Amino acid sequence: MEFLDVVRRRKTTNGHFLPTPISEEHQRLLMEVAGRAPSQLNSQPWRFVIIDSRETIDAIAAISGESMTTAMSNGTFFERYKRYFRFTEAEMEERRDGMLFDKLPAPLRPFTKSVFTKSGQKLINAARIPQSLGEENRKLVAGAPLLIAVLLDKAENRPGELSSFYSMFSMGAAMENVWLTTVEVGMGIQFISFPMEVPGNWQRIEALLEVPDTLDLMAVYRLGYLPPEERRPPIDWSSHQRKRPSQYVFRGTCATPQTGWDDAIEGPTREGGA
């Protein structure tokens, strides 16, 4: 695949993966491309844990599902991220950012317009929708044949110092290399974010992975081979729109938006996640 095609086809996989184990060749390739990312003074602050133990995957899946249920039940998820939610194509086309919830889980559809209100939250909880969504999330994570945990060396990642910024920047570059490579080899990838939303649950994952005091656990991703025909899962959204260059590119100073490029930029070639 041509490099620009890979970049344009990159996306987050929100659905299920094939149960096929990830080959050692592909595992090794993903770690090689991660290690080729740039880093300040060649510090290479990243560390990775490859997780293919079914017991560990199931345990992390359970924590993720529980976390989603909690965040949805107490309203913190909707309150924290409501600025990114879109419920119409027109709104998405105008803003060109955020997530279009055009395929809400059936139990949630009646509450679309009231999801951000206290009364709507009570109705959602009464219908046990957070529990249903949490279980769907657990199944997604548990169905992944491989998880990858990303960590930073605390000797490099020192909060309050420039080294912390450099380390985070380098980690992002390493993971973008991994993400693009999954496109090339027919895999999908998704960040497992919900354990971060609930105090204490990230520490449970750290304990499972026996993370030493010298490292910071920064992220966990689920990976797998994509089925020939991807079906949209119960928890899904569309986010293939991207801002036009005139909305995020400036010429000379921040006071002068770049014009004339909007029609020249090739449109997205992927569907689904961000």
C-alpha positions as a Markdown table, in Angstrom:
| # | Residue | x | y | z |
|---|---|---|---|---|
| 1 | Met | 0.0 | 0.0 | 0.0 |
| 2 | Glu | 1.3 | 3.5 | -0.8 |
| 3 | Phe | 2.2 | 5.5 | 2.2 |
| 4 | Leu | -0.3 | 8.3 | 1.7 |
| 5 | Asp | -3.1 | 5.7 | 1.3 |
| 6 | Val | -2.1 | 4.2 | 4.6 |
| 7 | Val | -2.3 | 7.6 | 6.3 |
| 8 | Arg | -5.7 | 8.3 | 4.8 |
| 9 | Arg | -7.1 | 4.9 | 5.7 |
| 10 | Arg | -5.9 | 5.1 | 9.3 |
| 11 | Lys | -8.8 | 4.8 | 11.8 |
| 12 | Thr | -9.9 | 3.6 | 15.2 |
| 13 | Thr | -11.6 | 0.2 | 15.1 |
| 14 | Asn | -14.7 | 0.2 | 17.2 |
| 15 | Gly | -15.9 | -3.2 | 16.3 |
| 16 | His | -14.9 | -6.8 | 16.9 |
| 17 | Phe | -11.7 | -8.5 | 15.6 |
| 18 | Leu | -11.2 | -12.0 | 14.2 |
| 19 | Pro | -10.2 | -14.4 | 17.0 |
| 20 | Thr | -7.1 | -15.3 | 15.0 |
| 21 | Pro | -3.9 | -14.9 | 17.1 |
| 22 | Ile | -1.6 | -12.1 | 16.0 |
| 23 | Ser | 1.5 | -13.7 | 14.4 |
| 24 | Glu | 4.8 | -13.3 | 16.0 |
| 25 | Glu | 6.1 | -11.7 | 12.8 |
| 26 | His | 3.5 | -8.9 | 13.1 |
| 27 | Gln | 4.1 | -8.5 | 16.8 |
| 28 | Arg | 7.8 | -8.0 | 16.1 |
| 29 | Leu | 7.1 | -5.6 | 13.2 |
| 30 | Leu | 4.8 | -3.4 | 15.4 |
| 31 | Met | 7.5 | -3.2 | 18.0 |
| 32 | Glu | 10.2 | -2.5 | 15.4 |
| 33 | Val | 8.3 | 0.5 | 13.9 |
| 34 | Ala | 7.6 | 1.8 | 17.4 |
| 35 | Gly | 11.3 | 1.8 | 18.2 |
| 36 | Arg | 12.0 | 3.7 | 15.0 |
| 37 | Ala | 10.1 | 6.8 | 16.2 |
| 38 | Pro | 12.0 | 10.0 | 17.0 |
| 39 | Ser | 12.9 | 10.9 | 20.5 |
| 40 | Gln | 14.7 | 13.8 | 22.2 |
| 41 | Leu | 18.5 | 13.1 | 22.3 |
| 42 | Asn | 17.6 | 9.5 | 21.2 |
| 43 | Ser | 16.3 | 8.9 | 24.7 |
| 44 | Gln | 13.8 | 6.3 | 23.5 |
| 45 | Pro | 11.6 | 6.6 | 26.7 |
| 46 | Trp | 8.9 | 4.2 | 25.6 |
| 47 | Arg | 8.4 | 0.7 | 26.9 |
| 48 | Phe | 5.8 | -1.9 | 25.8 |
| 49 | Val | 4.1 | -4.9 | 27.3 |
| 50 | Ile | 2.7 | -7.4 | 24.8 |
| 51 | Ile | -0.3 | -9.1 | 26.3 |
| 52 | Asp | -1.6 | -12.3 | 24.8 |
| 53 | Ser | -2.5 | -14.2 | 28.0 |
| 54 | Arg | -6.2 | -14.9 | 27.9 |
| 55 | Glu | -6.4 | -14.6 | 31.7 |
| 56 | Thr | -4.9 | -11.1 | 31.7 |
| 57 | Ile | -6.9 | -10.0 | 28.7 |
| 58 | Asp | -10.2 | -11.1 | 30.4 |
| 59 | Ala | -9.2 | -9.3 | 33.6 |
| 60 | Ile | -8.5 | -6.0 | 31.8 |
| 61 | Ala | -11.7 | -6.5 | 29.8 |
| 62 | Ala | -13.6 | -6.8 | 33.1 |
| 63 | Ile | -12.1 | -3.7 | 34.5 |
| 64 | Ser | -12.8 | -1.8 | 31.3 |
| 65 | Gly | -16.5 | -2.9 | 31.3 |
| 66 | Glu | -16.9 | -2.0 | 34.9 |
| 67 | Ser | -15.3 | 1.4 | 34.3 |
| 68 | Met | -17.7 | 2.2 | 31.5 |
| 69 | Thr | -20.7 | 1.2 | 33.6 |
| 70 | Thr | -19.5 | 3.5 | 36.4 |
| 71 | Ala | -18.7 | 6.4 | 34.2 |
| 72 | Met | -22.0 | 6.2 | 32.4 |
| 73 | Ser | -24.0 | 5.7 | 35.6 |
| 74 | Asn | -22.6 | 8.7 | 37.5 |
| 75 | Gly | -22.8 | 11.0 | 34.5 |
| 76 | Thr | -19.1 | 11.9 | 34.4 |
| 77 | Phe | -18.7 | 10.5 | 30.9 |
| 78 | Phe | -21.5 | 12.6 | 29.4 |
| 79 | Glu | -20.5 | 15.7 | 31.3 |
| 80 | Arg | -16.8 | 15.4 | 30.4 |
| 81 | Tyr | -17.2 | 14.8 | 26.7 |
| 82 | Lys | -20.6 | 16.3 | 25.7 |
| 83 | Arg | -18.8 | 19.0 | 23.7 |
| 84 | Tyr | -17.6 | 16.3 | 21.3 |
| 85 | Phe | -21.0 | 14.6 | 20.7 |
| 86 | Arg | -22.9 | 15.2 | 17.5 |
| 87 | Phe | -26.3 | 13.8 | 16.7 |
| 88 | Thr | -27.0 | 15.0 | 13.2 |
| 89 | Glu | -25.1 | 14.9 | 9.9 |
| 90 | Ala | -25.7 | 18.6 | 9.4 |
| 91 | Glu | -24.0 | 19.4 | 12.7 |
| 92 | Met | -21.1 | 17.1 | 11.9 |
| 93 | Glu | -20.7 | 18.7 | 8.5 |
| 94 | Glu | -20.6 | 22.2 | 9.9 |
| 95 | Arg | -18.2 | 21.4 | 12.8 |
| 96 | Arg | -16.2 | 18.7 | 11.1 |
| 97 | Asp | -15.0 | 17.4 | 14.5 |
| 98 | Gly | -16.3 | 15.3 | 17.3 |
| 99 | Met | -18.2 | 12.0 | 17.1 |
| 100 | Leu | -21.4 | 11.5 | 15.2 |
| 101 | Phe | -23.6 | 9.1 | 17.1 |
| 102 | Asp | -25.6 | 8.0 | 14.1 |
| 103 | Lys | -25.9 | 4.4 | 15.4 |
| 104 | Leu | -26.7 | 4.6 | 19.1 |
| 105 | Pro | -27.4 | 1.3 | 20.9 |
| 106 | Ala | -31.1 | 0.6 | 20.7 |
| 107 | Pro | -31.7 | 1.1 | 24.5 |
| 108 | Leu | -30.1 | 4.5 | 24.3 |
| 109 | Arg | -32.0 | 6.0 | 21.3 |
| 110 | Pro | -35.1 | 7.2 | 23.1 |
| 111 | Phe | -32.8 | 9.3 | 25.4 |
| 112 | Thr | -30.7 | 11.0 | 22.7 |
| 113 | Lys | -32.0 | 14.5 | 23.3 |
| 114 | Ser | -32.1 | 14.2 | 27.1 |
| 115 | Val | -28.8 | 12.4 | 27.6 |
| 116 | Phe | -27.1 | 15.4 | 29.1 |
| 117 | Thr | -29.9 | 16.3 | 31.6 |
| 118 | Lys | -30.4 | 15.0 | 35.2 |
| 119 | Ser | -33.8 | 13.5 | 34.3 |
| 120 | Gly | -32.3 | 11.8 | 31.3 |
| 121 | Gln | -29.5 | 10.4 | 33.4 |
| 122 | Lys | -32.1 | 9.0 | 35.9 |
| 123 | Leu | -34.0 | 7.3 | 33.0 |
| 124 | Ile | -30.8 | 5.8 | 31.6 |
| 125 | Asn | -29.8 | 4.4 | 35.0 |
| 126 | Ala | -33.3 | 3.0 | 35.6 |
| 127 | Ala | -33.2 | 1.2 | 32.3 |
| 128 | Arg | -29.7 | -0.2 | 33.3 |
| 129 | Ile | -28.3 | 1.1 | 30.1 |
| 130 | Pro | -24.8 | 1.7 | 31.6 |
| 131 | Gln | -24.7 | -2.0 | 32.6 |
| 132 | Ser | -25.6 | -3.0 | 29.0 |
| 133 | Leu | -23.0 | -0.7 | 27.5 |
| 134 | Gly | -20.4 | -1.8 | 30.0 |
| 135 | Glu | -21.0 | -5.5 | 29.0 |
| 136 | Glu | -20.6 | -4.6 | 25.3 |
| 137 | Asn | -17.3 | -2.9 | 26.1 |
| 138 | Arg | -16.1 | -5.9 | 28.1 |
| 139 | Lys | -16.9 | -8.2 | 25.2 |
| 140 | Leu | -15.0 | -6.0 | 22.7 |
| 141 | Val | -11.9 | -5.9 | 24.9 |
| 142 | Ala | -12.1 | -9.6 | 25.8 |
| 143 | Gly | -12.5 | -10.5 | 22.1 |
| 144 | Ala | -9.1 | -9.0 | 21.2 |
| 145 | Pro | -6.4 | -11.5 | 20.6 |
| 146 | Leu | -3.7 | -9.0 | 21.7 |
| 147 | Leu | -3.3 | -6.0 | 24.0 |
| 148 | Ile | -0.3 | -3.7 | 24.0 |
| 149 | Ala | 0.5 | -1.6 | 27.1 |
| 150 | Val | 2.5 | 1.6 | 26.5 |
| 151 | Leu | 4.7 | 2.9 | 29.4 |
| 152 | Leu | 7.2 | 5.7 | 29.8 |
| 153 | Asp | 10.5 | 5.6 | 31.7 |
| 154 | Lys | 10.1 | 7.9 | 34.8 |
| 155 | Ala | 13.8 | 8.9 | 34.4 |
| 156 | Glu | 12.7 | 10.6 | 31.2 |
| 157 | Asn | 9.1 | 11.4 | 32.0 |
| 158 | Arg | 9.5 | 14.0 | 34.7 |
| 159 | Pro | 6.3 | 16.1 | 35.2 |
| 160 | Gly | 7.0 | 19.8 | 35.3 |
| 161 | Glu | 10.1 | 19.5 | 33.2 |
| 162 | Leu | 10.7 | 19.7 | 29.5 |
| 163 | Ser | 11.7 | 16.0 | 29.5 |
| 164 | Ser | 8.0 | 15.1 | 30.2 |
| 165 | Phe | 6.8 | 17.0 | 27.1 |
| 166 | Tyr | 9.6 | 15.4 | 25.0 |
| 167 | Ser | 8.7 | 11.9 | 26.3 |
| 168 | Met | 5.0 | 12.3 | 25.6 |
| 169 | Phe | 5.7 | 13.6 | 22.1 |
| 170 | Ser | 8.0 | 10.7 | 21.4 |
| 171 | Met | 5.4 | 8.2 | 22.7 |
| 172 | Gly | 2.8 | 9.7 | 20.4 |
| 173 | Ala | 5.2 | 9.3 | 17.5 |
| 174 | Ala | 5.9 | 5.7 | 18.4 |
| 175 | Met | 2.2 | 4.8 | 18.6 |
| 176 | Glu | 1.4 | 6.6 | 15.3 |
| 177 | Asn | 4.0 | 4.3 | 13.7 |
| 178 | Val | 2.2 | 1.3 | 15.2 |
| 179 | Trp | -1.2 | 2.6 | 14.2 |
| 180 | Leu | -0.2 | 3.2 | 10.6 |
| 181 | Thr | 1.5 | -0.2 | 10.4 |
| 182 | Thr | -1.8 | -1.9 | 11.5 |
| 183 | Val | -3.4 | -0.5 | 8.3 |
| 184 | Glu | -0.6 | -2.0 | 6.2 |
| 185 | Val | -1.0 | -5.5 | 7.7 |
| 186 | Gly | -4.8 | -5.7 | 7.9 |
| 187 | Met | -5.2 | -5.1 | 11.6 |
| 188 | Gly | -7.3 | -2.8 | 13.7 |
| 189 | Ile | -6.5 | -1.0 | 16.9 |
| 190 | Gln | -8.4 | 0.9 | 19.6 |
| 191 | Phe | -7.3 | 2.7 | 22.8 |
| 192 | Ile | -8.9 | 1.1 | 25.9 |
| 193 | Ser | -9.8 | 4.4 | 27.7 |
| 194 | Phe | -12.5 | 3.7 | 30.2 |
| 195 | Pro | -10.3 | 2.5 | 33.1 |
| 196 | Met | -8.8 | 5.9 | 33.1 |
| 197 | Glu | -12.2 | 7.5 | 33.7 |
| 198 | Val | -12.7 | 5.8 | 37.2 |
| 199 | Pro | -10.3 | 6.6 | 40.1 |
| 200 | Gly | -8.4 | 3.5 | 41.1 |
| 201 | Asn | -9.1 | 1.3 | 38.1 |
| 202 | Trp | -5.9 | 2.3 | 36.2 |
| 203 | Gln | -4.0 | 1.1 | 39.3 |
| 204 | Arg | -5.7 | -2.3 | 39.1 |
| 205 | Ile | -4.3 | -2.7 | 35.5 |
| 206 | Glu | -0.9 | -1.6 | 36.7 |
| 207 | Ala | -1.0 | -4.3 | 39.3 |
| 208 | Leu | -2.0 | -6.9 | 36.8 |
| 209 | Leu | 1.0 | -5.9 | 34.6 |
| 210 | Glu | 3.4 | -5.7 | 37.5 |
| 211 | Val | 4.4 | -2.2 | 36.5 |
| 212 | Pro | 7.5 | -1.2 | 38.5 |
| 213 | Asp | 8.0 | 2.1 | 40.3 |
| 214 | Thr | 10.4 | 3.2 | 37.5 |
| 215 | Leu | 7.7 | 3.2 | 34.8 |
| 216 | Asp | 4.4 | 5.0 | 34.2 |
| 217 | Leu | 1.6 | 3.1 | 32.5 |
| 218 | Met | 0.3 | 5.5 | 29.9 |
| 219 | Ala | -2.1 | 3.5 | 27.7 |
| 220 | Val | -3.4 | 0.1 | 26.7 |
| 221 | Tyr | -4.6 | -0.7 | 23.2 |
| 222 | Arg | -6.5 | -3.7 | 21.8 |
| 223 | Leu | -5.5 | -5.1 | 18.5 |
| 224 | Gly | -6.6 | -7.8 | 16.1 |
| 225 | Tyr | -7.0 | -8.8 | 12.5 |
| 226 | Leu | -10.1 | -7.3 | 10.8 |
| 227 | Pro | -12.9 | -9.4 | 9.4 |
| 228 | Pro | -13.5 | -9.3 | 5.6 |
| 229 | Glu | -16.8 | -7.5 | 6.2 |
| 230 | Glu | -16.8 | -5.2 | 9.2 |
| 231 | Arg | -20.2 | -5.0 | 11.0 |
| 232 | Arg | -20.9 | -1.9 | 13.0 |
| 233 | Pro | -21.1 | -2.8 | 16.8 |
| 234 | Pro | -23.8 | -1.7 | 19.2 |
| 235 | Ile | -21.5 | 1.0 | 20.6 |
| 236 | Asp | -20.5 | 2.9 | 17.4 |
| 237 | Trp | -20.0 | 6.3 | 15.9 |
| 238 | Ser | -18.8 | 7.9 | 12.7 |
| 239 | Ser | -16.0 | 10.4 | 12.7 |
| 240 | His | -14.4 | 10.4 | 9.3 |
| 241 | Gln | -14.8 | 14.1 | 8.8 |
| 242 | Arg | -11.8 | 16.3 | 9.3 |
| 243 | Lys | -11.5 | 20.1 | 9.7 |
| 244 | Arg | -10.8 | 21.9 | 6.4 |
| 245 | Pro | -7.3 | 23.4 | 6.2 |
| 246 | Ser | -8.7 | 26.9 | 6.5 |
| 247 | Gln | -10.0 | 25.9 | 10.0 |
| 248 | Tyr | -6.6 | 24.8 | 11.4 |
| 249 | Val | -3.8 | 26.2 | 9.1 |
| 250 | Phe | -2.5 | 29.8 | 9.3 |
| 251 | Arg | -0.1 | 31.7 | 7.1 |
| 252 | Gly | 2.5 | 33.9 | 8.6 |
| 253 | Thr | 0.7 | 34.6 | 11.9 |
| 254 | Cys | -2.3 | 33.1 | 13.8 |
| 255 | Ala | -4.4 | 36.0 | 12.5 |
| 256 | Thr | -4.3 | 34.8 | 8.9 |
| 257 | Pro | -6.1 | 31.6 | 8.0 |
| 258 | Gln | -4.7 | 29.7 | 5.0 |
| 259 | Thr | -7.2 | 29.9 | 2.2 |
| 260 | Gly | -7.4 | 28.1 | -1.2 |
| 261 | Trp | -6.5 | 24.6 | 0.0 |
| 262 | Asp | -9.9 | 23.3 | 1.1 |
| 263 | Asp | -10.9 | 22.0 | -2.3 |
| 264 | Ala | -7.5 | 20.6 | -3.1 |
| 265 | Ile | -7.2 | 18.3 | -0.1 |
| 266 | Glu | -8.3 | 14.7 | -1.0 |
| 267 | Gly | -11.3 | 13.5 | 1.0 |
| 268 | Pro | -11.2 | 10.8 | 3.6 |
| 269 | Thr | -11.0 | 7.2 | 2.4 |
| 270 | Arg | -12.1 | 5.5 | 5.6 |
| 271 | Glu | -15.3 | 5.0 | 7.6 |
| 272 | Gly | -16.0 | 4.7 | 11.2 |
| 273 | Gly | -13.8 | 5.7 | 14.1 |
| 274 | Ala | -11.5 | 8.6 | 14.6 |
